[in-house]
Amino acid sequence: SSSTSSSSSSSSSISLNQKSGVSLYSLLHLGIIPNAKAKLFRAYLELPLWRFASLPALVPWKIRFDSSQGVSRLSLLADHGASDYSLATGNELAASHGEGGIDSFDGTSAAAWRTLSPLFAHSSIEHQNGRFSLIEFSSGTGILSTSIAAAYPNATILSLESNKEATAIHLDRIKSNKLWNNVLCVSDVNSMVTNKFYESPEMFRYQIYGPSLLETITYEDSSSSSSFLSHMMSTGLSTFVHLPSDAHISIAMSTFFSKKSFYTSSSSSSSSSSSSSLQGPLYRPSRTEASELYGLTSFSLEQVFKDVDIKLLHLAIHPPIGSSKESNALRTTISTTRIHSPRGVAGLSMIRCDIIEMTRHVHHHFDYAKDGHTRTYTMTVSVNESLTRQALNTLNNNVHSQNFQNENAAYEIPSNPAAASAASLTTFDGVSFHEKKNGVADVGVRWLSSSSSYSSNVHSNQMNKNNFNHFELPLGHHVNNGIMTSVVMIRDKSTHIIPYNNIKAFTLIAILRLGLVLELKERAYKLFIKLPLYEDMAPWNIVFDGANLDYIDYDTKEITFNEEVKRTYQVLSVLMNYKRTVSDFNKCGTKVGNPYNFPFLSECVKSYSFSGPCEEPEFPVACGDGQCRSDYITCLRSIVEGEEMMEEENQEKMKQLKQLNQLNEENGVRSENEGLLQNIWKLDE
């Protein structure tokens, strides 16, 4: 590249009279080698055009390649006509990622929040009034994560980032603003992580992938990026990603690979044939003609490039790895919707991916293989259009028709994956979400109402229907992008259904294994110590819920053991000393097992007539009386009581026999049944 500078200037910054590098227009006409052209094309797609609420023509003579500062990059410069670029400050308006560092990513994160903020504000029934879980993959310095955590203090935000410099800045943001509902882990973001999520019961309400998918698609090998994306799309009810828009890609193709068929205006078509023999983009200095060729908003998008960003996303997703026998069972289908920032706001254009059908086989908890757990489940997600219509009819809502891009991007490439199957769906505008629970272990009742004024009986789950139309949500159902969607899990070899009523938390075991930063780990430990004492406080039953920790095993959540645990030493002393005395009576047999083989719990009482199984926590000891008992002392007492009852019964039988014999002797008659009665008594004895 060439550089021209004024000798009187000591500044290295670019000015209108001092330009570094060479224009993209010149480079393309000079005929650069294919490898360099490919790199320039990539840099062109990296131009952060989201910085502008409105942008005129991306004319190639205003885009320059510069490597004078030791870093190669493309820059959009404020040259002639710079006033056309709204929100521009300085002379360099936008540059490709060649500028490096984490500052560039911060700008992208801020732009993503400007796009997502109004969407979240309008989606209270989706995220249940701000009680939701959200994971950001590659969160950078935490601009987006902390913005969401601040806006929704009852939400639980998990941020994964491998760059330690970035996580240090992120942690400072969390601490300085006391955003304890933002959980930060120093973790690689790759297919290994998403696969562990995919194999676990974790399900997230929202997911955001921070970097452009362009990096994942082009820099990662195809199998790794496909596994990463396919598993990621299956672990969040709604996932937000971003790519260069189809208009951006289309203009890039038209700029780098100038062809007559790319242009729709007659003037452009006629001029291309008489242009210079050098191959390169067309030069049209007038604003009107330049906009026709290079304007993001006025460019006539060719059919071949329409929805090309959606196509790239679909092509990058393939079925999760599994046997052919499981291929159908593991199918995930998503719908895609473009999300734009409000008019006049410089936000990041994103693609929303919603699960409309999903089945995945999961294990007991995150990274289960380390613990040897074998219990498995089947998780399903499915949309319910009939229930959606029923809800809307019940709510008597003034619904508004809305068209969504429903490309059905399954993990198999459709023949025309970008063809818009415009389904006329309905939105829940004006509808609010409500929830009421009776006790900590109650699944509660959740309902939608079409009026903000409602009342409910504080002593029951009965809702007052006089003041508003309401619709009770079935277990495990959520409103997602205007459609009722169920999320449930079924324990394999069982009919036990676990509904996901609230998708708002992350398990402690997953967070710890992902690499929770030390200061937040210390805080979480203190929160754990302060929890009430429940029966099964293993890390997969503890979750991050907002800024706190909570216990989620509903089978055991109603009972706490705060007082009982205080007497543990005394109870163990009872069990140990009792065994000693039983042994001195020569009445202590072999120890029988219990589910966890706890000591002193099942001593002395092994029976060959009954061995269980005894798997209920309340009665873990197999007793010789044929029952499962709470402990060996209770078992011994039951056995002794049984022996005493038997002895009393035998004594009663002997008494009856003697009375019969005495009666017969008095009458001088010997009972014919006397011998039989004696034999029966002996058998009973």
Order of alpha helices (4+ residues) and beta strands (2+ residues): beta-alpha-alpha-beta-beta-beta-alpha-beta-alpha-beta-alpha-beta-alpha-beta-alpha-alpha-beta-alpha-alpha-alpha-alpha-beta-beta-beta-alpha-beta-beta-beta-beta-beta-beta-beta-beta-beta-alpha-alpha-beta-beta-alpha-alpha-beta-beta-alpha-alpha
